[in-house]
Amino acid sequence: MMQDLPKNDALKALQEISDWLESANSFADFRADHRWEVVRLLDESARPHINKLVREYYAASAPSTFQENRLWTTLNVFYSHTLQVYHGLLSAYLNNDKGAAALKPHLPLIAIRGILALMGKLKCTASHYEKVDPALWQQLAAFYAHAEAQQYTDTAIKPYADSPSETTVRRRLLVTIMWFAPIFSRLSPARMHIADKLTEFWGAQFTLTTQMTAASVFYFDLAQPTMPNRVTAESPTRGSTRFISAGDVERQIETLFKSLEKEVVPEELLLGAIYPAEDVIEVVRNLANHWINPPPVRRNTRHQVKVKLGVVRGFSGIVTHVAADNVSSETSWEAEDISSTGFSCVLPAKGAEGIKIGSLIGIQPEKIPHYGAGVVRRINRDELGNLHVGIEMFSNQIDYAPLRAQRDDANNALQALLLKTPHEREDQVRLLMGMDAFSMSRTLHTQHEGNDYLLIPVTLLEKGVDYELASYRRVLSEAAEAEDAH
């Protein structure tokens, strides 16, 4: 059977293995022990193909839309069938099905592989911003509850021959919850994958207790399993509730930050691919904000009002519209739940293609003469396929501000957008620029509201899908020349 798999087509090979896994799980007369042997062989044979497709799907540079759909569908189907098979084996053991007694020594491995498949399914769900199937939390609870009841939560096993180290059922539960809670709806697929690898790297630091402690950050109820929740004073303290804390990870995060600030990504992180240091920094910061820091408190009052918005997507699109000063928006959204720093809206599935975490959006509210700019920070997809999108506003008003390396050089201008913010310092500005336009070693010139300015780089604040957000010190050119003259 294995010899018939395509040797140079990982997609097709994994699709065939998925079909066999589905058949193995659906054949009613298949003895549990025989099913285990077949599933074990199929799962292990899938490893090189899975590794290849995961590298492609979660690469730093996203695949084309066509290839992304092919990869996602193949991975999602494989993880779905694999999870159902392993959960089915646990159910067969609990029901004392024919041949199930022979599974007893393999239960730790079955649970570990089952939770790994569940993690893969969660990553696929999160990558498409879909609603998590409640059955996944029930299956996670079933794997862990049985391991706890039979006292094999800490049995260390190497899940696969190519696994870098041994793991346990307890660690798999901890890593799954500590990964999911900070990332869901907040990170791009590549950054979700980085978060997975970092959570695995720090997995030994996490702790699980049956009692709430001052260090507890998330909880998960084995008897009434739902999405993991952040611990509060009102969190349930039933005997089935398990509390998770980050342990001593804060000190290790601080050490990693020091390396990343030097643009060095340590090899021991085992990220599986090369990712820019700034991507890793953003992921570490996001994890730390949820594992260590107090829960975020909403600083700005939100208002339930509906406002029609003209919308333009992407840096180049916004530049075109703002520079022209009279071009109508590409599409229209209706905002709701608005605050001074952002808003949310619901977009129908048709017409929302291409909206991703990190997408730059130009916003022109109805009857307002100018554009603002914001970035997509959160996405959820409901049962009807509609996208629930959360936008953080960089500024409610932006101006076109082309940049020049030399004051009088009008032929080599860099496109940029100046963010106008109330109460911002007169001598410091934020600019939206194209990719790789910012450099700490390069001053720039611009003209704004009739004045010529020298722009001295301060810091790169953010690097997005197709833009950079940077801070500059702004000096009137005449003042800068006078200073140079002295």
Secondary structure, DSSP 8 states (H G I E B T S, - for coil): -GGGS-SS-HHHHHHHHHHHHHHHHH-TT--HHHHHHHHHHHHHHHHHHHHHHHHHHT-SS---HHHHHHHHHHHHHHHHHHHHHHHHHHHHHHTT-TTGGGGGGGHHHHHHHHHHHHHHHHHHHHHTT----HHHHHHHHHHHHHHHHTT-TT--B-SSTT-SS-B-HHHHHHHHHHHHHHHTTTS-HHHHHHHHHHHHHTGGG-EEESS--TTEEEEEESSS--S-EE--TT----TTEEEEE-TTHHHHHHHHHHHHTTT---GGG--SS---HHHHHHHHHHHHHHHTS------S--B---EEEEEEESHHHHHHHHHHSS---SEEEEEEEEETTEEEEEE-STT-TT--TT-EEEEEETT-SS-EEEEEEEEEE-TTS-EEEEEEEEESEEEE--EESSTT--SS-B-EEEEE-TT--TTEEEEEE-TT---TT--EEEEETTEEEEEEEEEEEEE-SS-EEEEEEEEEHHHHHHHHH-
